[in-house]
Amino acid sequence: MRKRKWLLLLMVVVIAAVIALVNKPNEADFASWMEDTYEVQCLDDVCDVFQIETDNEQIIMQSVQGGYSPGIFVARMHKTYRNQDDPSYHLELKASGFLENIRIEKETMRGMHKR
């Protein structure tokens, strides 16, 4: 009887781990999240380059540093975006994702708006 309880507990832990692994956000999920969270239109699959509209002007922002760390259960993103022509447009973002949810850990933003 005791062996069955341990086996059942082990199966529950393995199933929970598999669910967490399968539902971890990837870079495409990050791009969708960026479009939903900020007023941007991603121009590539991983949102390294995006476009914003301000005062009837279209500004192109691109990633100048950062990356994506997939981790085992939690994905971490750190990106810094700038406009090459106008330094007043800036976004530095640290976020983490778990179970298809992405949350902001730290954000510095100039010249952009959130939805």
C-alpha positions, -999 to +999 in steps of 0.1 A: +000+000+000+028+024+009+045+017-024+014+027-043+012+060-026+048+068-036+042+057-071+010+078-074+029+108-059+057+103-084+033+101-113+016+134-102+049+152-100+060+139-134+027+149-150+029+184-135+065+188-147+055+177-183+026+202-183+050+230-171+075+221-198+050+220-226+032+252-217+064+273-212+063+304-234+086+305-264+099+334-285+068+334-307+047+337-276+068+366-265+062+384-298+025+379-294+026+392-259+046+423-270+019+431-295-008+427-269+009+445-241+024+475-260+011+494-290+036+478-314+035+458-346+063+432-346+081+430-380+097+396-374+088+363-357+106+370-324+099+407-322+135+419-324+122+447-347+089+464-343+070+495-354+052+520-333+030+549-345+032+583-328+017+616-341+011+601-376+048+590-377+060+554-379+090+547-357+111+515-362+126+501-330+151+473-329+167+451-303+202+463-295+209+439-267+193+411-247+182+376-252+159+348-244+167+321-219+144+291-222+152+276-188+136+243-176+103+256-163+106+294-165+115+314-196+133+347-191+135+375-215+158+406-213+156+430-243+167+466-249+151+483-279+161+516-294+154+537-324+186+543-344+176+578-355+160+592-323+174+582-289+142+595-272+125+562-281+137+535-257+124+503-241+143+481-217+123+450-206+129+421-182+102+395-182+096+360-172+072+334-184+056+304-167+027+283-179+019+305-210+019+336-188+045+364-193+049+390-166+071+421-164+098+421-138+114+454-148+105+480-174+120+513-185+101+530-213+104+563-231+084+575-261+061+544-261+027+536-247+011+505-232-023+493-242 
